[in-house]
């Protein structure tokens, strides 16, 4: 029961298109991806492109629909009902990679890489994480050496969704190799075509989110033309900062879909399953867990929508947007994990089998609070931005501390 009243007729019409696409996906594709029989769902992405559903936020001239973030969150929720990995591969190329090229790229790069990707003719992946570092973006050790008319790229990236299957990659590499170089001014972002020197070295055996081609990539003196620098040399930080919006808000939104399915399955089951002479939804031990899950689902959707509106409103400071996106990423992913946990609990032993989809959803959703920024990193950002914002606030209506009965006992308030 999504929050339909928040959306326009046009948005709901688009949602119907996405739901029609979701109905199209063969059951066997879902099973084969989870069994790793499908290494990368090219057919799925090609069909999404054919229906003009990839990258709807991007301008129409490049193949998008010019929609807003609220619409995109709605789309990602619907795609996420198929399984978390479907939403991951749906968003990584068309949202993350295309976002970077659309904002920081040249017209030539957009025509060459964005347009065919949104048509479902090419597929892309983002290469950020390295074997020696996860959340430490500036700790990248992959290097790109300037050779005049090209760069030679050397290094490794891991946990790359689409590492197996993507046609090109967005790769961050160190280009200023001086020890004294400031980390935020030492990295460059490149568009790297699959070809000589680009090797898919290892496919991961994942707990969940299978079938998305998650792999380790090795670059061995891969030749990258100067025309494939995205933005400026040593200017990758601005690209990275831009990407944090679709990475984290997109991740949050897509998580809602799987939680919704799990709760629907649990609700249907507990309303029919009988024990001790009555349906088990009449027992508080069951119904209260379903109630908690319904509350968390509505709260998750509401936060995603509110954050989407903040992102699309120029008057909202980017610092506040950064905090709200981090809050959305942390709260929604953890809330959805709790929803699926509750759903499995009230279904009981059957939920732990593959007779119902809850066990697959349970495995898949565990990734949500790890990738694109862990919950702990989100808490660091939230705290940092909250304190900074608090110091700047000028909207205090009155001195509320003075309203305490013993407000005059200032000797009792000791700060040092």
C-alpha positions as CSV (number, residue, x, y, z in Angstrom):
1,X,0.0,0.0,0.0
2,X,2.3,2.7,-1.2
3,X,1.7,6.4,-0.5
4,X,-0.2,7.0,-3.8
5,X,-1.7,10.3,-2.6
6,X,1.8,11.9,-2.8
7,X,2.2,11.4,-6.5
8,X,0.7,13.0,-9.6
9,X,-1.3,11.1,-12.3
10,X,1.8,11.1,-14.5
11,X,3.9,9.6,-11.8
12,X,1.4,6.9,-11.1
13,X,1.1,6.2,-14.8
14,X,4.8,5.7,-15.0
15,X,4.6,3.4,-12.0
16,X,2.1,1.3,-13.9
17,X,4.6,1.0,-16.7
18,X,7.3,-0.2,-14.2
19,X,4.8,-2.7,-12.7
20,X,4.1,-4.0,-16.2
21,X,7.8,-4.5,-16.6
22,X,8.1,-6.3,-13.2
23,X,5.3,-8.7,-14.4
24,X,7.3,-9.4,-17.6
25,X,10.3,-10.7,-15.7
26,X,10.3,-14.5,-16.0
27,X,10.2,-16.4,-12.7
28,X,13.0,-18.6,-14.0
29,X,15.2,-15.5,-14.4
30,X,14.8,-14.8,-10.7
31,X,15.6,-18.3,-9.7
32,X,18.6,-18.6,-12.1
33,X,20.1,-15.3,-10.8
34,X,19.9,-16.5,-7.2
35,X,21.5,-19.8,-8.2
36,X,24.2,-17.9,-10.1
37,X,23.2,-19.6,-13.3
38,X,22.8,-16.1,-14.8
39,X,26.0,-14.3,-14.2
40,X,24.7,-10.9,-15.4
41,X,21.1,-10.1,-16.4
42,X,21.7,-8.5,-19.8
43,X,18.2,-9.5,-21.0
44,X,16.6,-7.8,-18.0
45,X,18.5,-4.5,-18.6
46,X,17.9,-4.6,-22.4
47,X,14.2,-5.0,-21.8
48,X,14.2,-2.1,-19.3
49,X,16.0,0.0,-21.9
50,X,13.5,-1.0,-24.6
51,X,10.7,0.2,-22.4
52,X,12.5,3.5,-21.7
53,X,12.7,2.8,-17.9
54,X,16.4,3.2,-17.4
55,X,17.7,6.5,-16.0
56,X,14.3,8.2,-16.0
57,X,15.8,11.2,-14.1
58,X,18.1,12.1,-17.0
59,X,17.0,14.6,-19.7
60,X,14.9,13.3,-22.6
61,X,17.6,14.3,-25.2
62,X,19.9,11.6,-23.8
63,X,17.1,9.0,-23.4
64,X,15.7,9.7,-20.0
65,X,12.3,11.2,-19.1
66,X,13.4,14.2,-17.1
67,X,11.7,13.0,-13.9
68,X,12.5,13.9,-10.4
69,X,14.0,12.0,-7.4
70,X,10.6,11.3,-5.9
71,X,9.7,9.5,-9.1
72,X,12.9,7.6,-9.2
73,X,12.5,6.4,-5.6
74,X,9.0,5.1,-6.6
75,X,10.5,3.3,-9.6
76,X,13.3,1.7,-7.6
77,X,10.9,0.5,-5.0
78,X,8.9,-1.3,-7.7
79,X,11.9,-2.8,-9.3
80,X,13.2,-3.9,-5.9
81,X,10.1,-6.1,-5.4
82,X,11.8,-8.6,-7.8
83,X,14.8,-8.8,-5.6
84,X,17.5,-6.5,-4.3
85,X,20.0,-7.4,-7.0
86,X,17.6,-6.6,-9.8
87,X,17.4,-3.1,-8.4
88,X,21.1,-2.9,-7.9
89,X,21.9,-3.7,-11.6
90,X,19.0,-1.5,-12.7
91,X,20.4,1.5,-10.8
92,X,24.2,1.1,-11.0
93,X,24.6,1.9,-14.6
94,X,21.6,4.0,-15.4
95,X,21.7,6.1,-12.2
96,X,25.2,6.0,-10.8
97,X,27.4,6.0,-13.9
98,X,25.0,8.0,-16.1
99,X,24.7,10.6,-13.3
100,X,28.4,11.2,-13.2
101,X,28.7,11.4,-17.0
102,X,25.6,13.6,-17.4
103,X,26.9,16.1,-14.9
104,X,30.6,16.0,-15.4
105,X,31.1,14.7,-18.9
106,X,31.4,16.2,-22.3
107,X,28.6,16.1,-25.0
108,X,30.7,13.5,-26.8
109,X,30.9,11.3,-23.7
110,X,27.2,11.6,-23.1
111,X,26.4,10.5,-26.7
112,X,28.9,7.7,-26.6
113,X,28.1,6.3,-23.2
114,X,24.9,7.6,-21.8
115,X,22.6,7.3,-24.8
116,X,23.3,3.7,-25.6
117,X,23.2,2.7,-22.0
118,X,19.7,4.1,-21.4
119,X,18.6,2.3,-24.6
120,X,19.8,-1.0,-23.0
121,X,22.5,-1.5,-25.6
122,X,25.5,-1.0,-23.3
123,X,26.0,-1.8,-19.7
124,X,28.2,0.0,-17.1
125,X,29.6,-0.5,-13.7
126,X,31.2,1.8,-11.1
127,X,34.7,0.9,-9.7
128,X,35.3,2.4,-6.3
129,X,36.1,-0.2,-3.7
130,X,39.6,-1.7,-3.5
131,X,41.0,-4.8,-1.8
132,X,42.8,-2.6,0.7
133,X,40.0,-0.2,1.4
134,X,36.3,0.0,1.5
135,X,35.0,3.3,3.0
136,X,38.3,5.0,2.6
137,X,37.8,6.6,-0.8
138,X,41.1,8.6,-0.6
139,X,43.0,5.5,0.2
140,X,42.8,4.3,-3.4
141,X,46.0,2.7,-4.7
142,X,45.0,2.1,-8.3
143,X,47.1,4.4,-10.4
144,X,46.9,6.0,-13.8
145,X,50.2,7.2,-15.3
146,X,50.1,10.1,-17.8
147,X,51.7,9.0,-21.1
148,X,50.9,12.1,-23.2
149,X,47.8,11.2,-25.2
150,X,46.6,8.5,-22.8
151,X,46.9,7.1,-19.3
152,X,48.1,3.7,-18.3
153,X,45.8,2.3,-15.6
154,X,47.1,-0.2,-13.1
155,X,45.4,-1.7,-10.0
156,X,42.4,-3.6,-8.7
157,X,38.9,-2.9,-7.7
158,X,36.6,-5.4,-6.0
159,X,32.9,-6.0,-5.1
160,X,32.0,-4.4,-8.5
161,X,28.4,-5.0,-9.4
162,X,28.5,-5.7,-13.1
163,X,32.3,-6.5,-13.0
164,X,31.2,-9.5,-15.1
165,X,29.0,-8.2,-17.9
166,X,29.5,-4.5,-18.0
167,X,30.9,-2.9,-21.3
168,X,32.5,0.0,-19.6
169,X,33.5,1.1,-16.1
170,X,33.7,4.3,-14.1
171,X,37.1,4.0,-12.4
172,X,38.8,6.2,-9.8
173,X,42.6,6.2,-9.8
174,X,45.4,8.1,-8.3
175,X,47.1,10.4,-10.9
176,X,49.1,12.7,-8.6
177,X,51.7,10.2,-7.2
178,X,53.6,12.7,-5.1
179,X,53.6,11.7,-1.4
180,X,52.9,15.3,-0.4
181,X,49.8,15.6,-2.7
182,X,46.5,16.2,-0.9
183,X,44.3,13.1,-1.2
184,X,41.3,15.1,-2.4
185,X,43.4,16.6,-5.2
186,X,45.2,13.4,-6.3
187,X,42.5,11.3,-7.9
188,X,41.0,11.3,-11.4
189,X,37.8,9.6,-12.6
190,X,38.0,7.7,-15.9
191,X,35.6,6.0,-18.3
192,X,37.3,2.7,-19.1
193,X,36.1,0.5,-21.9
194,X,36.3,-3.3,-21.4
195,X,39.3,-4.4,-23.5
196,X,43.0,-5.3,-23.3
197,X,44.4,-4.8,-19.8
198,X,40.9,-5.0,-18.2
199,X,40.3,-8.4,-16.7
200,X,37.4,-9.9,-14.6
201,X,39.6,-11.8,-12.2
202,X,37.2,-13.2,-9.7
203,X,33.5,-13.7,-9.3
204,X,32.3,-13.7,-5.6
205,X,30.2,-16.4,-4.0
206,X,27.8,-14.1,-2.3
207,X,25.4,-14.8,0.5
208,X,22.7,-13.0,-1.5
209,X,22.3,-10.5,-4.3
210,X,23.5,-13.1,-6.8
211,X,23.5,-12.9,-10.5
212,X,24.7,-9.3,-10.8
213,X,28.2,-10.2,-11.9
214,X,29.8,-8.9,-8.7
215,X,33.5,-9.3,-9.4
216,X,37.1,-8.2,-8.8
217,X,38.6,-6.3,-11.7
218,X,42.3,-6.1,-12.5
219,X,43.8,-3.4,-14.6
220,X,47.1,-4.2,-16.1
221,X,48.5,-1.2,-18.0
222,X,45.0,-0.6,-19.6
223,X,45.2,2.2,-22.1
224,X,42.7,5.0,-21.3
225,X,42.5,7.8,-23.9
226,X,42.7,11.4,-22.6
227,X,39.2,11.9,-24.0
228,X,37.9,9.4,-21.4
229,X,38.9,11.6,-18.4
230,X,35.6,12.4,-16.6
231,X,35.7,16.0,-15.4
232,X,39.2,17.2,-14.7
233,X,42.5,15.5,-14.0
234,X,42.9,15.2,-10.2
235,X,39.3,16.3,-9.9
236,X,37.6,13.1,-9.0
237,X,36.5,14.3,-5.6
238,X,33.8,16.5,-7.2
239,X,32.5,13.4,-9.2
240,X,32.5,11.3,-6.1
241,X,30.6,13.9,-4.1
242,X,27.9,14.0,-6.9
243,X,27.6,10.2,-6.9
244,X,26.8,10.0,-3.2
245,X,23.3,11.2,-3.9
246,X,22.2,8.4,-6.3
247,X,24.4,5.8,-4.5
248,X,22.9,6.3,-1.1
249,X,19.4,7.6,-1.8
250,X,19.0,5.0,-4.5
251,X,20.1,2.2,-2.3
252,X,17.7,3.3,0.4
253,X,14.7,3.4,-2.0
254,X,15.4,0.1,-3.7
255,X,15.5,-1.7,-0.3
256,X,11.8,-0.8,0.3
257,X,10.6,-3.1,-2.4
258,X,11.9,-6.3,-0.9
259,X,10.6,-5.4,2.5
260,X,7.2,-4.7,1.1
261,X,7.1,-8.2,-0.5
262,X,8.2,-9.9,2.7
263,X,5.5,-8.1,4.7
264,X,2.9,-8.9,2.1
265,X,3.8,-12.6,2.2
266,X,3.8,-12.6,6.1
267,X,0.5,-10.7,6.2
268,X,-1.2,-13.2,3.9
269,X,0.2,-16.2,5.7
270,X,-0.6,-15.1,9.2
271,X,-4.2,-14.2,8.2
272,X,-4.8,-17.7,7.1
273,X,-2.6,-19.9,9.2
274,X,-4.4,-21.4,12.2
275,X,-3.1,-22.5,15.6
276,X,-5.0,-23.2,18.9
277,X,-8.3,-22.8,17.0
278,X,-7.8,-19.3,15.4
279,X,-5.7,-17.6,12.9
280,X,-2.3,-16.6,14.2
281,X,-2.8,-12.9,13.4
282,X,-5.1,-12.8,16.4
283,X,-2.2,-13.4,18.7
284,X,-0.4,-10.2,19.8
285,X,3.0,-12.0,19.5
286,X,2.3,-12.1,15.8
287,X,0.2,-9.1,15.0
288,X,2.4,-6.7,16.9
289,X,5.4,-7.7,14.8
290,X,3.4,-7.1,11.7
291,X,2.2,-3.8,13.1
292,X,5.8,-2.7,13.8
293,X,6.7,-3.7,10.2
294,X,3.9,-1.7,8.7
295,X,4.9,1.3,10.7
296,X,8.6,1.0,9.6
297,X,7.6,0.5,6.0
298,X,5.5,3.7,6.0
299,X,8.3,5.6,7.9
300,X,10.8,4.4,5.3
301,X,8.7,5.5,2.4
302,X,8.1,8.9,4.0
303,X,11.7,9.5,4.7
304,X,12.7,8.6,1.1
305,X,10.0,10.9,-0.3
306,X,11.0,13.8,2.0
307,X,14.7,13.4,1.2
308,X,13.9,13.2,-2.5
309,X,12.1,16.5,-2.3
310,X,15.1,18.0,-0.4
311,X,17.4,16.9,-3.2
312,X,15.3,18.4,-5.9
313,X,14.8,21.7,-4.0
314,X,17.7,24.2,-4.7
315,X,17.0,26.2,-1.6
316,X,17.8,23.3,0.7
317,X,21.5,23.5,1.6
318,X,23.7,20.7,0.3
319,X,24.9,20.1,3.8
320,X,21.4,19.3,4.9
321,X,20.8,17.2,1.9
322,X,24.0,15.2,2.8
323,X,22.7,14.6,6.3
324,X,19.2,13.6,5.1
325,X,20.6,11.2,2.5
326,X,22.8,9.6,5.2
327,X,19.7,9.4,7.5
328,X,17.7,7.8,4.7
329,X,20.4,5.3,3.9
330,X,20.9,4.2,7.5
331,X,17.3,4.2,8.7
332,X,15.6,2.7,5.6
333,X,18.1,-0.1,5.1
334,X,18.0,-1.1,8.8
335,X,14.2,-0.7,9.0
336,X,13.8,-2.9,6.0
337,X,16.1,-5.6,7.5
338,X,13.9,-5.5,10.6
339,X,10.7,-5.8,8.5
340,X,12.1,-8.9,6.7
341,X,13.3,-10.3,10.0
342,X,9.8,-9.9,11.5
343,X,8.2,-11.4,8.5
344,X,10.3,-14.5,8.7
345,X,9.7,-14.7,12.5
346,X,5.9,-14.7,12.3
347,X,5.9,-17.2,9.4
348,X,8.1,-19.5,11.4
349,X,10.0,-22.4,10.0
350,X,8.4,-22.1,6.6
351,X,10.0,-18.7,6.2
352,X,13.4,-20.3,6.6
353,X,12.8,-22.5,3.6
354,X,12.8,-21.7,-0.1
355,X,9.1,-22.6,-0.3
356,X,8.5,-18.9,0.3
357,X,10.7,-16.0,-1.0
358,X,11.4,-14.5,2.5
359,X,14.7,-16.4,2.9
360,X,16.0,-15.0,-0.4
361,X,14.9,-11.5,0.6
362,X,16.5,-11.9,4.0
363,X,19.9,-12.9,2.4
364,X,19.7,-10.1,-0.2
365,X,18.8,-7.3,2.1
366,X,21.8,-7.8,4.4
367,X,23.9,-6.1,1.8
368,X,21.9,-2.9,2.0
369,X,23.5,-1.5,5.2
370,X,27.0,-2.3,4.0
371,X,27.5,-1.2,0.4
372,X,27.6,2.4,-0.8
373,X,28.5,3.4,2.7
374,X,28.0,1.4,5.9
375,X,25.6,2.4,8.6
376,X,28.5,3.4,10.8
377,X,29.8,5.8,8.1
378,X,26.3,7.2,7.8
379,X,26.2,7.8,11.5
380,X,29.5,9.7,11.3
381,X,28.1,11.9,8.6
382,X,24.8,12.5,10.3
383,X,26.5,13.5,13.5
384,X,29.0,15.8,11.8
385,X,26.4,17.6,9.7
386,X,23.9,17.8,12.6
387,X,26.4,19.5,14.9
388,X,27.6,21.8,12.1
389,X,24.0,22.7,11.2
390,X,23.2,23.3,14.9
391,X,25.9,25.9,15.3
392,X,24.6,27.8,12.3
393,X,20.9,27.8,13.3
394,X,19.2,31.1,14.0
395,X,15.6,29.8,14.3
396,X,15.4,29.4,18.0
397,X,12.2,31.0,19.1
398,X,13.0,31.3,22.8
399,X,15.6,30.2,25.4
400,X,13.9,26.9,26.2
401,X,16.6,26.0,28.8
402,X,15.4,28.9,30.9
403,X,11.9,27.3,31.2
404,X,13.3,24.7,33.6
405,X,12.2,25.1,37.2
406,X,15.7,25.4,38.5
407,X,17.2,27.1,35.5
408,X,19.0,29.6,37.7
409,X,21.2,26.9,39.3
410,X,24.0,27.6,36.8
411,X,26.7,26.2,39.1
412,X,25.2,22.8,38.6
413,X,25.9,22.8,34.9
414,X,29.6,22.1,34.6
415,X,31.1,21.7,31.1
416,X,34.8,21.3,32.0
